[in-house]
């Protein structure tokens, strides 16, 4: 039964595997349901794709359900996502009514699974309204917030809070992301899967083949950012940083690689803005990749000399941990979960402007020994803190705690 789990021993150590098996023993046979809004695109889907099978390998009856909705529903939740991260985005009443109606419809469709579960994990705002319509539920419900709620637009947060307070506990990635709630609040940072196609070791020939496919010159330095085409990821700022750095690094190339999630209606518009800003520059490679292009992304990160994640707002930023696991120091926006991963001047650099990003690219270009040392430290930070085995351990700890009826105090599991 533990064959899948044992594959992680070389990355995390056998002691970690033994601890997971022991911790999961009280949960054997328990029904656990995770609910989000997409099976493809974005970090939440990538985590669930690995976390659910690992729970099953420990004898837990884990399932993953996805809610469905109209274009208006996802317009509403995208605006909600932006507003909760501080953007002054109005949401018309009609869209909020669509939100409530869509959650009600999905609750009816999933009612049997949700009401019979011992534990239900609701991921992010999209399905947060399900619980209101599951009055017959017998288990504990946990709202898992993957975004930065530190400074939300108050009206939108008040609307969502009315749904969140019905849950038995909430999980946030960082203390700074949380809002006060009348139930236990737990801190669990996200994680990466070291064995996935996006993070496993690659043969050099495969990396060379990806370079060739996209017209990248292996003899010239490469700067890359991998992320969804989202304004909060600041792809236009990355292009500006590239143009500034190129003045000092002849032959520099840039890759902006990513795509959109099925629950993000703004991705196509942002991609258009990026293509317009690139203005046909042959050294700027804009790659709109499918959601399953994991090995391609892996190869691009390994091919890059300089990896950026110049986000303006960031829930966590799994692409940062992915690059660090590959031994790359990351130049990241000084925001959100990037601060948790990038130790400034130690595993990368934190920046607040395109000019700052360009300056750090220039520094790493001229100090290759520092680049290598920082990359080695970056990989170790991920091994100790951001692998999926640590993530699983903290979920198991919370699950055991809730089912044993412990309550009252906020818990920090990491």
Secondary structure as a PSIPRED ss2 file (coil, helix, strand):
# PSIPRED VFORMAT (PSIPRED V4.0)

   1 X C   1.000  0.000  0.000
   2 X C   1.000  0.000  0.000
   3 X H   0.000  1.000  0.000
   4 X H   0.000  1.000  0.000
   5 X H   0.000  1.000  0.000
   6 X H   0.000  1.000  0.000
   7 X C   1.000  0.000  0.000
   8 X C   1.000  0.000  0.000
   9 X H   0.000  1.000  0.000
  10 X H   0.000  1.000  0.000
  11 X H   0.000  1.000  0.000
  12 X H   0.000  1.000  0.000
  13 X C   1.000  0.000  0.000
  14 X H   0.000  1.000  0.000
  15 X H   0.000  1.000  0.000
  16 X H   0.000  1.000  0.000
  17 X H   0.000  1.000  0.000
  18 X H   0.000  1.000  0.000
  19 X H   0.000  1.000  0.000
  20 X H   0.000  1.000  0.000
  21 X H   0.000  1.000  0.000
  22 X H   0.000  1.000  0.000
  23 X H   0.000  1.000  0.000
  24 X H   0.000  1.000  0.000
  25 X H   0.000  1.000  0.000
  26 X H   0.000  1.000  0.000
  27 X H   0.000  1.000  0.000
  28 X C   1.000  0.000  0.000
  29 X C   1.000  0.000  0.000
  30 X C   1.000  0.000  0.000
  31 X E   0.000  0.000  1.000
  32 X E   0.000  0.000  1.000
  33 X E   0.000  0.000  1.000
  34 X E   0.000  0.000  1.000
  35 X E   0.000  0.000  1.000
  36 X E   0.000  0.000  1.000
  37 X C   1.000  0.000  0.000
  38 X C   1.000  0.000  0.000
  39 X C   1.000  0.000  0.000
  40 X C   1.000  0.000  0.000
  41 X C   1.000  0.000  0.000
  42 X C   1.000  0.000  0.000
  43 X H   0.000  1.000  0.000
  44 X H   0.000  1.000  0.000
  45 X H   0.000  1.000  0.000
  46 X H   0.000  1.000  0.000
  47 X H   0.000  1.000  0.000
  48 X H   0.000  1.000  0.000
  49 X H   0.000  1.000  0.000
  50 X H   0.000  1.000  0.000
  51 X H   0.000  1.000  0.000
  52 X H   0.000  1.000  0.000
  53 X H   0.000  1.000  0.000
  54 X H   0.000  1.000  0.000
  55 X H   0.000  1.000  0.000
  56 X H   0.000  1.000  0.000
  57 X H   0.000  1.000  0.000
  58 X C   1.000  0.000  0.000
  59 X C   1.000  0.000  0.000
  60 X C   1.000  0.000  0.000
  61 X E   0.000  0.000  1.000
  62 X E   0.000  0.000  1.000
  63 X E   0.000  0.000  1.000
  64 X E   0.000  0.000  1.000
  65 X E   0.000  0.000  1.000
  66 X E   0.000  0.000  1.000
  67 X C   1.000  0.000  0.000
  68 X C   1.000  0.000  0.000
  69 X C   1.000  0.000  0.000
  70 X C   1.000  0.000  0.000
  71 X H   0.000  1.000  0.000
  72 X H   0.000  1.000  0.000
  73 X H   0.000  1.000  0.000
  74 X H   0.000  1.000  0.000
  75 X H   0.000  1.000  0.000
  76 X H   0.000  1.000  0.000
  77 X H   0.000  1.000  0.000
  78 X H   0.000  1.000  0.000
  79 X H   0.000  1.000  0.000
  80 X H   0.000  1.000  0.000
  81 X H   0.000  1.000  0.000
  82 X H   0.000  1.000  0.000
  83 X H   0.000  1.000  0.000
  84 X H   0.000  1.000  0.000
  85 X C   1.000  0.000  0.000
  86 X C   1.000  0.000  0.000
  87 X C   1.000  0.000  0.000
  88 X C   1.000  0.000  0.000
  89 X C   1.000  0.000  0.000
  90 X C   1.000  0.000  0.000
  91 X C   1.000  0.000  0.000
  92 X C   1.000  0.000  0.000
  93 X H   0.000  1.000  0.000
  94 X H   0.000  1.000  0.000
  95 X H   0.000  1.000  0.000
  96 X H   0.000  1.000  0.000
  97 X H   0.000  1.000  0.000
  98 X H   0.000  1.000  0.000
  99 X H   0.000  1.000  0.000
 100 X H   0.000  1.000  0.000
 101 X H   0.000  1.000  0.000
 102 X H   0.000  1.000  0.000
 103 X H   0.000  1.000  0.000
 104 X H   0.000  1.000  0.000
 105 X H   0.000  1.000  0.000
 106 X H   0.000  1.000  0.000
 107 X H   0.000  1.000  0.000
 108 X H   0.000  1.000  0.000
 109 X H   0.000  1.000  0.000
 110 X H   0.000  1.000  0.000
 111 X H   0.000  1.000  0.000
 112 X H   0.000  1.000  0.000
 113 X H   0.000  1.000  0.000
 114 X H   0.000  1.000  0.000
 115 X H   0.000  1.000  0.000
 116 X H   0.000  1.000  0.000
 117 X C   1.000  0.000  0.000
 118 X C   1.000  0.000  0.000
 119 X E   0.000  0.000  1.000
 120 X E   0.000  0.000  1.000
 121 X E   0.000  0.000  1.000
 122 X E   0.000  0.000  1.000
 123 X E   0.000  0.000  1.000
 124 X C   1.000  0.000  0.000
 125 X C   1.000  0.000  0.000
 126 X C   1.000  0.000  0.000
 127 X C   1.000  0.000  0.000
 128 X C   1.000  0.000  0.000
 129 X C   1.000  0.000  0.000
 130 X C   1.000  0.000  0.000
 131 X H   0.000  1.000  0.000
 132 X H   0.000  1.000  0.000
 133 X H   0.000  1.000  0.000
 134 X C   1.000  0.000  0.000
 135 X C   1.000  0.000  0.000
 136 X C   1.000  0.000  0.000
 137 X C   1.000  0.000  0.000
 138 X C   1.000  0.000  0.000
 139 X C   1.000  0.000  0.000
 140 X E   0.000  0.000  1.000
 141 X E   0.000  0.000  1.000
 142 X E   0.000  0.000  1.000
 143 X E   0.000  0.000  1.000
 144 X E   0.000  0.000  1.000
 145 X C   1.000  0.000  0.000
 146 X C   1.000  0.000  0.000
 147 X C   1.000  0.000  0.000
 148 X C   1.000  0.000  0.000
 149 X C   1.000  0.000  0.000
 150 X C   1.000  0.000  0.000
 151 X C   1.000  0.000  0.000
 152 X C   1.000  0.000  0.000
 153 X C   1.000  0.000  0.000
 154 X H   0.000  1.000  0.000
 155 X H   0.000  1.000  0.000
 156 X H   0.000  1.000  0.000
 157 X H   0.000  1.000  0.000
 158 X H   0.000  1.000  0.000
 159 X H   0.000  1.000  0.000
 160 X H   0.000  1.000  0.000
 161 X H   0.000  1.000  0.000
 162 X H   0.000  1.000  0.000
 163 X H   0.000  1.000  0.000
 164 X H   0.000  1.000  0.000
 165 X C   1.000  0.000  0.000
 166 X C   1.000  0.000  0.000
 167 X C   1.000  0.000  0.000
 168 X C   1.000  0.000  0.000
 169 X E   0.000  0.000  1.000
 170 X E   0.000  0.000  1.000
 171 X E   0.000  0.000  1.000
 172 X E   0.000  0.000  1.000
 173 X C   1.000  0.000  0.000
 174 X C   1.000  0.000  0.000
 175 X H   0.000  1.000  0.000
 176 X H   0.000  1.000  0.000
 177 X H   0.000  1.000  0.000
 178 X C   1.000  0.000  0.000
 179 X C   1.000  0.000  0.000
 180 X C   1.000  0.000  0.000
 181 X C   1.000  0.000  0.000
 182 X C   1.000  0.000  0.000
 183 X C   1.000  0.000  0.000
 184 X E   0.000  0.000  1.000
 185 X E   0.000  0.000  1.000
 186 X E   0.000  0.000  1.000
 187 X E   0.000  0.000  1.000
 188 X C   1.000  0.000  0.000
 189 X C   1.000  0.000  0.000
 190 X C   1.000  0.000  0.000
 191 X C   1.000  0.000  0.000
 192 X E   0.000  0.000  1.000
 193 X C   1.000  0.000  0.000
 194 X C   1.000  0.000  0.000
 195 X C   1.000  0.000  0.000
 196 X C   1.000  0.000  0.000
 197 X C   1.000  0.000  0.000
 198 X C   1.000  0.000  0.000
 199 X C   1.000  0.000  0.000
 200 X C   1.000  0.000  0.000
 201 X C   1.000  0.000  0.000
 202 X C   1.000  0.000  0.000
 203 X C   1.000  0.000  0.000
 204 X H   0.000  1.000  0.000
 205 X H   0.000  1.000  0.000
 206 X H   0.000  1.000  0.000
 207 X H   0.000  1.000  0.000
 208 X H   0.000  1.000  0.000
 209 X H   0.000  1.000  0.000
 210 X H   0.000  1.000  0.000
 211 X H   0.000  1.000  0.000
 212 X H   0.000  1.000  0.000
 213 X H   0.000  1.000  0.000
 214 X C   1.000  0.000  0.000
 215 X C   1.000  0.000  0.000
 216 X C   1.000  0.000  0.000
 217 X C   1.000  0.000  0.000
 218 X C   1.000  0.000  0.000
 219 X C   1.000  0.000  0.000
 220 X C   1.000  0.000  0.000
 221 X C   1.000  0.000  0.000
 222 X E   0.000  0.000  1.000
 223 X E   0.000  0.000  1.000
 224 X E   0.000  0.000  1.000
 225 X E   0.000  0.000  1.000
 226 X E   0.000  0.000  1.000
 227 X C   1.000  0.000  0.000
 228 X C   1.000  0.000  0.000
 229 X C   1.000  0.000  0.000
 230 X C   1.000  0.000  0.000
 231 X H   0.000  1.000  0.000
 232 X H   0.000  1.000  0.000
 233 X H   0.000  1.000  0.000
 234 X C   1.000  0.000  0.000
 235 X H   0.000  1.000  0.000
 236 X H   0.000  1.000  0.000
 237 X H   0.000  1.000  0.000
 238 X H   0.000  1.000  0.000
 239 X H   0.000  1.000  0.000
 240 X H   0.000  1.000  0.000
 241 X H   0.000  1.000  0.000
 242 X H   0.000  1.000  0.000
 243 X H   0.000  1.000  0.000
 244 X H   0.000  1.000  0.000
 245 X H   0.000  1.000  0.000
 246 X H   0.000  1.000  0.000
 247 X C   1.000  0.000  0.000
 248 X C   1.000  0.000  0.000
 249 X C   1.000  0.000  0.000
 250 X C   1.000  0.000  0.000
 251 X C   1.000  0.000  0.000
 252 X C   1.000  0.000  0.000
 253 X E   0.000  0.000  1.000
 254 X E   0.000  0.000  1.000
 255 X E   0.000  0.000  1.000
 256 X E   0.000  0.000  1.000
 257 X E   0.000  0.000  1.000
 258 X E   0.000  0.000  1.000
 259 X C   1.000  0.000  0.000
 260 X C   1.000  0.000  0.000
 261 X C   1.000  0.000  0.000
 262 X C   1.000  0.000  0.000
 263 X C   1.000  0.000  0.000
 264 X C   1.000  0.000  0.000
 265 X C   1.000  0.000  0.000
 266 X C   1.000  0.000  0.000
 267 X H   0.000  1.000  0.000
 268 X H   0.000  1.000  0.000
 269 X H   0.000  1.000  0.000
 270 X H   0.000  1.000  0.000
 271 X H   0.000  1.000  0.000
 272 X H   0.000  1.000  0.000
 273 X H   0.000  1.000  0.000
 274 X H   0.000  1.000  0.000
 275 X H   0.000  1.000  0.000
 276 X H   0.000  1.000  0.000
 277 X H   0.000  1.000  0.000
 278 X H   0.000  1.000  0.000
 279 X C   1.000  0.000  0.000
 280 X C   1.000  0.000  0.000
 281 X C   1.000  0.000  0.000
 282 X C   1.000  0.000  0.000
 283 X C   1.000  0.000  0.000
 284 X E   0.000  0.000  1.000
 285 X E   0.000  0.000  1.000
 286 X E   0.000  0.000  1.000
 287 X E   0.000  0.000  1.000
 288 X E   0.000  0.000  1.000
 289 X C   1.000  0.000  0.000
 290 X C   1.000  0.000  0.000
 291 X C   1.000  0.000  0.000
 292 X C   1.000  0.000  0.000
 293 X C   1.000  0.000  0.000
 294 X H   0.000  1.000  0.000
 295 X H   0.000  1.000  0.000
 296 X H   0.000  1.000  0.000
 297 X H   0.000  1.000  0.000
 298 X H   0.000  1.000  0.000
 299 X H   0.000  1.000  0.000
 300 X H   0.000  1.000  0.000
 301 X H   0.000  1.000  0.000
 302 X H   0.000  1.000  0.000
 303 X H   0.000  1.000  0.000
 304 X C   1.000  0.000  0.000
 305 X C   1.000  0.000  0.000
 306 X E   0.000  0.000  1.000
 307 X E   0.000  0.000  1.000
 308 X E   0.000  0.000  1.000
 309 X E   0.000  0.000  1.000
 310 X C   1.000  0.000  0.000
 311 X C   1.000  0.000  0.000
 312 X C   1.000  0.000  0.000
 313 X C   1.000  0.000  0.000
 314 X C   1.000  0.000  0.000
 315 X C   1.000  0.000  0.000
 316 X C   1.000  0.000  0.000
 317 X C   1.000  0.000  0.000
 318 X H   0.000  1.000  0.000
 319 X H   0.000  1.000  0.000
 320 X H   0.000  1.000  0.000
 321 X H   0.000  1.000  0.000
 322 X H   0.000  1.000  0.000
 323 X H   0.000  1.000  0.000
 324 X H   0.000  1.000  0.000
 325 X H   0.000  1.000  0.000
 326 X C   1.000  0.000  0.000
 327 X C   1.000  0.000  0.000
 328 X C   1.000  0.000  0.000
 329 X C   1.000  0.000  0.000
 330 X E   0.000  0.000  1.000
 331 X E   0.000  0.000  1.000
 332 X E   0.000  0.000  1.000
 333 X E   0.000  0.000  1.000
 334 X C   1.000  0.000  0.000
 335 X C   1.000  0.000  0.000
 336 X C   1.000  0.000  0.000
 337 X C   1.000  0.000  0.000
 338 X H   0.000  1.000  0.000
 339 X H   0.000  1.000  0.000
 340 X H   0.000  1.000  0.000
 341 X H   0.000  1.000  0.000
 342 X C   1.000  0.000  0.000
 343 X C   1.000  0.000  0.000
 344 X E   0.000  0.000  1.000
 345 X C   1.000  0.000  0.000
 346 X C   1.000  0.000  0.000
 347 X C   1.000  0.000  0.000
 348 X E   0.000  0.000  1.000
 349 X E   0.000  0.000  1.000
 350 X E   0.000  0.000  1.000
 351 X E   0.000  0.000  1.000
 352 X C   1.000  0.000  0.000
 353 X C   1.000  0.000  0.000
 354 X H   0.000  1.000  0.000
 355 X H   0.000  1.000  0.000
 356 X H   0.000  1.000  0.000
 357 X H   0.000  1.000  0.000
 358 X H   0.000  1.000  0.000
 359 X H   0.000  1.000  0.000
 360 X H   0.000  1.000  0.000
 361 X H   0.000  1.000  0.000
 362 X H   0.000  1.000  0.000
 363 X H   0.000  1.000  0.000
 364 X H   0.000  1.000  0.000
 365 X H   0.000  1.000  0.000
 366 X H   0.000  1.000  0.000
 367 X C   1.000  0.000  0.000
 368 X H   0.000  1.000  0.000
 369 X H   0.000  1.000  0.000
 370 X H   0.000  1.000  0.000
 371 X H   0.000  1.000  0.000
 372 X H   0.000  1.000  0.000
 373 X H   0.000  1.000  0.000
 374 X H   0.000  1.000  0.000
 375 X H   0.000  1.000  0.000
 376 X H   0.000  1.000  0.000
 377 X H   0.000  1.000  0.000
 378 X H   0.000  1.000  0.000
 379 X H   0.000  1.000  0.000
 380 X H   0.000  1.000  0.000
 381 X H   0.000  1.000  0.000
 382 X H   0.000  1.000  0.000
 383 X H   0.000  1.000  0.000
 384 X H   0.000  1.000  0.000
 385 X H   0.000  1.000  0.000
 386 X C   1.000  0.000  0.000
 387 X E   0.000  0.000  1.000
 388 X H   0.000  1.000  0.000
 389 X H   0.000  1.000  0.000
 390 X H   0.000  1.000  0.000
 391 X H   0.000  1.000  0.000
 392 X H   0.000  1.000  0.000
 393 X H   0.000  1.000  0.000
 394 X H   0.000  1.000  0.000
 395 X H   0.000  1.000  0.000
 396 X H   0.000  1.000  0.000
 397 X H   0.000  1.000  0.000
 398 X H   0.000  1.000  0.000
 399 X H   0.000  1.000  0.000
 400 X H   0.000  1.000  0.000
 401 X H   0.000  1.000  0.000
 402 X H   0.000  1.000  0.000
 403 X H   0.000  1.000  0.000
 404 X C   1.000  0.000  0.000
 405 X C   1.000  0.000  0.000
 406 X C   1.000  0.000  0.000
 407 X C   1.000  0.000  0.000
 408 X C   1.000  0.000  0.000
 409 X C   1.000  0.000  0.000
 410 X C   1.000  0.000  0.000
 411 X E   0.000  0.000  1.000
 412 X E   0.000  0.000  1.000
 413 X C   1.000  0.000  0.000
 414 X C   1.000  0.000  0.000
